[in-house]
Amino acid sequence: MATIEISTIEPLTHLEAMRLQADELALTLALLRSLDDAEWSTATDCPAWDVQAMYQHVLGACESGASMRENIHQLRRARAYRKQEGGPLEAALSAVQVRERMDLSPVLIVERLAAIAPKTVRGRNRTPALVRNHAKLAVDGPVYEKWKFGYLIDTIYLRDLWMHRVDLSQALSRPLVLNADHDGRIVADVVAEWGRRHAKRFVLELTGPAGGTYAHEPELPGTEHISIDAVEFCRTLAGRAPATGLLTTVVPF
């Protein structure tokens, strides 16, 4: 397989991101529908969340994406929660999403997620280009910076949904359904951002169905060579596995 220079990786377009989110929601629902009752209480890599709580969060995020009223409601509650409990806004928002859905059974979680999924994609898809490209949001974890709304809507929501499917497969020791067109595209976008964030020379060999070989100025001295499974690479950047060297560079999910 040819080595891909990261500067040639095109950013996700809005339409592409919406298609990937729709496909990821379908994959998530297929996996959730296969769970038995006991599996919903399995601990995950997300602190204090079992599978049920993790998908209460996912459902909350999707319901927020489908409704501006729900989005504003969650942000208000999250800011109040953070004022009382401290911590990053993202963690407060997740806590609110889980708390407000904690009485939902697994059956209801799946039913509501299936019903809201197409509305979530339509809602995010309708976000005006002016808002996506110019409005900004200050974030305070896991990185401290300002994001364009388009980055949040197109990239972060997709990565969050995808990583939680990874979390679910890890928790249940189930094989993860992967393919190059879907998962490989998500991973490639992560690689490109990772390379931009650390701006060092590297050769990165990612194994598995979502993998590939990526590089930045590999012919120059001081190039770091890394070989790792593609999913494990993303788990490492997301703080779910120990990191060394360039893999300590945080990429938001």
C-alpha positions as CSV (number, residue, x, y, z in Angstrom):
1,M,0.0,0.0,0.0
2,A,1.3,3.4,-1.0
3,T,2.4,5.9,1.7
4,I,0.1,8.9,2.0
5,E,1.6,12.3,2.8
6,I,-0.8,13.8,5.3
7,S,-0.8,17.2,3.5
8,T,-2.7,15.5,0.7
9,I,-5.6,14.3,2.9
10,E,-8.6,16.4,2.2
11,P,-10.6,17.7,5.2
12,L,-14.1,16.3,5.7
13,T,-16.7,18.2,3.8
14,H,-20.0,19.0,5.5
15,L,-21.9,16.7,3.2
16,E,-19.4,13.9,3.6
17,A,-19.5,14.3,7.4
18,M,-23.3,14.0,7.4
19,R,-23.1,10.9,5.3
20,L,-20.5,9.3,7.6
21,Q,-22.7,10.2,10.7
22,A,-25.7,8.6,9.2
23,D,-23.8,5.5,8.4
24,E,-22.2,5.5,11.9
25,L,-25.6,5.8,13.5
26,A,-26.8,2.8,11.5
27,L,-23.8,0.7,12.6
28,T,-24.3,1.8,16.2
29,L,-28.0,0.8,16.2
30,A,-27.2,-2.6,14.6
31,L,-24.7,-3.3,17.4
32,L,-27.0,-2.1,20.2
33,R,-29.8,-4.3,19.0
34,S,-27.6,-7.3,19.3
35,L,-27.0,-6.8,23.1
36,D,-28.5,-8.9,25.8
37,D,-29.8,-7.4,29.1
38,A,-26.6,-8.2,31.0
39,E,-24.3,-6.5,28.5
40,W,-25.9,-3.1,29.0
41,S,-24.4,-3.0,32.5
42,T,-20.9,-3.8,31.4
43,A,-18.2,-1.2,32.4
44,T,-16.6,0.8,29.6
45,D,-13.4,2.8,29.2
46,C,-15.4,6.0,30.0
47,P,-15.0,6.6,33.7
48,A,-18.2,5.9,35.7
49,W,-20.2,4.8,32.6
50,D,-21.5,1.4,31.9
51,V,-22.8,0.7,28.4
52,Q,-26.3,2.0,29.3
53,A,-25.0,5.3,30.6
54,M,-22.7,5.7,27.6
55,Y,-25.6,5.4,25.3
56,Q,-27.8,7.7,27.4
57,H,-25.1,10.3,26.6
58,V,-25.1,9.4,22.9
59,L,-28.9,9.7,22.8
60,G,-28.7,13.0,24.5
61,A,-26.2,14.3,22.0
62,C,-28.3,13.1,19.1
63,E,-31.5,14.7,20.6
64,S,-29.6,17.9,21.0
65,G,-28.5,17.8,17.3
66,A,-32.1,17.2,16.2
67,S,-33.6,20.2,18.1
68,M,-32.3,23.7,18.7
69,R,-34.6,23.9,21.8
70,E,-33.1,20.8,23.3
71,N,-29.6,22.0,22.4
72,I,-30.2,25.3,24.3
73,H,-31.7,23.4,27.2
74,Q,-28.8,21.1,27.5
75,L,-26.2,23.9,27.3
76,R,-28.0,25.9,30.0
77,R,-28.2,22.9,32.3
78,A,-24.5,22.1,31.6
79,R,-23.4,25.5,32.5
80,A,-25.3,25.4,35.7
81,Y,-23.8,21.9,36.5
82,R,-20.3,23.2,35.8
83,K,-20.8,26.2,38.0
84,Q,-21.7,23.8,40.9
85,E,-19.4,20.9,40.2
86,G,-16.5,22.4,38.2
87,G,-14.7,20.7,35.4
88,P,-14.9,21.1,31.6
89,L,-18.1,22.1,29.9
90,E,-17.9,19.0,27.7
91,A,-18.0,16.8,30.9
92,A,-20.8,18.8,32.4
93,L,-22.8,18.4,29.2
94,S,-22.3,14.7,29.1
95,A,-23.3,14.4,32.8
96,V,-26.5,16.3,32.1
97,Q,-27.4,14.1,29.1
98,V,-26.9,11.0,31.2
99,R,-28.7,12.3,34.3
100,E,-31.8,13.4,32.3
101,R,-32.1,9.9,30.6
102,M,-31.1,7.7,33.5
103,D,-34.5,6.2,33.8
104,L,-34.6,5.0,30.2
105,S,-34.3,1.2,29.8
106,P,-32.1,-0.3,27.1
107,V,-35.1,-0.9,24.9
108,L,-36.2,2.7,25.1
109,I,-32.7,4.0,24.5
110,V,-32.6,2.0,21.2
111,E,-36.1,3.0,20.2
112,R,-35.5,6.7,20.8
113,L,-32.0,6.6,19.2
114,A,-33.5,4.9,16.1
115,A,-36.3,7.5,15.9
116,I,-34.0,10.5,16.4
117,A,-31.1,9.4,14.2
118,P,-32.3,10.7,10.9
119,K,-33.6,13.9,12.5
120,T,-30.1,14.4,14.1
121,V,-28.4,14.2,10.7
122,R,-31.0,16.5,9.1
123,G,-30.7,19.0,12.0
124,R,-26.9,19.2,11.8
125,N,-27.0,19.2,8.0
126,R,-29.3,22.3,8.1
127,T,-26.7,24.4,10.1
128,P,-26.0,27.4,7.9
129,A,-22.5,27.7,6.3
130,L,-22.2,31.1,7.9
131,V,-22.6,29.5,11.4
132,R,-20.4,26.5,10.6
133,N,-17.5,28.6,9.2
134,H,-17.6,31.7,11.5
135,A,-19.3,31.0,14.8
136,K,-16.9,29.7,17.5
137,L,-17.1,27.8,20.7
138,A,-14.5,28.0,23.5
139,V,-13.6,24.5,24.9
140,D,-11.8,23.7,28.1
141,G,-11.0,20.0,27.7
142,P,-9.4,17.8,26.6
143,V,-7.8,20.7,24.7
144,Y,-8.1,24.4,25.5
145,E,-8.9,26.3,22.3
146,K,-11.7,27.8,20.2
147,W,-13.5,25.6,17.7
148,K,-15.5,26.6,14.7
149,F,-19.0,25.3,15.0
150,G,-18.4,23.4,11.7
151,Y,-15.6,21.4,13.4
152,L,-17.9,20.5,16.3
153,I,-20.8,19.6,14.1
154,D,-19.0,17.7,11.4
155,T,-15.9,16.2,13.0
156,I,-16.3,16.0,16.8
157,Y,-19.8,14.6,16.8
158,L,-18.7,12.0,14.2
159,R,-15.6,11.0,16.2
160,D,-17.5,10.8,19.5
161,L,-20.1,8.5,18.0
162,W,-17.5,6.3,16.3
163,M,-15.3,6.1,19.5
164,H,-18.2,5.0,21.6
165,R,-18.8,2.2,19.2
166,V,-15.2,1.3,19.7
167,D,-15.7,1.6,23.5
168,L,-18.7,-0.8,23.2
169,S,-16.8,-3.4,21.3
170,Q,-13.9,-3.1,23.7
171,A,-16.1,-3.5,26.7
172,L,-17.9,-6.6,25.4
173,S,-14.8,-8.1,23.7
174,R,-16.6,-8.2,20.4
175,P,-15.0,-7.8,17.0
176,L,-15.4,-4.3,15.6
177,V,-17.0,-4.1,12.1
178,L,-14.6,-2.0,10.1
179,N,-14.2,-1.0,6.4
180,A,-11.8,1.2,4.6
181,D,-14.4,3.6,3.1
182,H,-16.1,4.4,6.3
183,D,-13.8,3.7,9.3
184,G,-10.6,4.3,7.2
185,R,-11.8,7.7,6.2
186,I,-12.5,8.7,9.8
187,V,-9.1,7.4,10.9
188,A,-7.3,9.2,8.0
189,D,-8.9,12.5,9.1
190,V,-7.7,11.9,12.7
191,V,-4.2,11.1,11.4
192,A,-4.1,14.4,9.4
193,E,-5.1,16.4,12.4
194,W,-2.7,14.6,14.7
195,G,0.1,15.4,12.2
196,R,-0.9,19.1,12.1
197,R,-1.0,19.3,15.8
198,H,2.5,18.0,16.5
199,A,4.1,19.2,13.2
200,K,6.9,16.7,13.5
201,R,8.3,14.2,10.9
202,F,6.9,10.7,11.1
203,V,6.1,7.5,9.3
204,L,2.9,5.9,10.7
205,E,1.9,2.4,9.8
206,L,-1.6,1.7,10.9
207,T,-2.7,-2.0,10.7
208,G,-6.1,-3.4,10.3
209,P,-9.0,-2.8,7.9
210,A,-9.2,0.9,8.8
211,G,-5.4,1.4,8.5
212,G,-2.9,2.6,6.0
213,T,0.6,4.1,5.9
214,Y,1.0,7.8,6.5
215,A,3.9,10.2,6.6
216,H,5.2,13.7,6.9
217,E,8.6,14.5,5.4
218,P,9.8,11.0,6.0
219,E,13.1,11.4,4.1
220,L,14.5,14.0,6.5
221,P,16.5,13.2,9.7
222,G,14.7,12.8,13.0
223,T,11.7,11.0,11.6
224,E,9.8,8.9,14.2
225,H,8.5,5.5,13.0
226,I,5.4,4.2,14.6
227,S,3.5,0.9,13.9
228,I,0.2,0.3,15.6
229,D,-3.4,-0.9,15.0
230,A,-5.5,1.8,13.5
231,V,-8.2,1.6,16.2
232,E,-5.7,1.4,19.0
233,F,-4.0,4.5,17.5
234,C,-7.2,6.4,17.9
235,R,-7.9,5.0,21.4
236,T,-4.4,6.2,22.4
237,L,-4.9,9.7,21.1
238,A,-8.3,9.8,22.9
239,G,-6.6,8.9,26.2
240,R,-8.0,5.4,26.4
241,A,-4.6,3.7,26.2
242,P,-1.1,4.6,27.5
243,A,0.9,6.9,25.1
244,T,4.6,7.7,24.4
245,G,6.4,9.9,21.9
246,L,4.2,11.6,19.3
247,L,1.2,9.5,20.5
248,T,1.0,11.8,23.5
249,T,-0.4,14.4,21.2
250,V,-4.1,14.8,22.1
251,V,-6.7,14.8,19.3
252,P,-10.2,15.6,20.4
253,F,-12.9,12.9,20.0
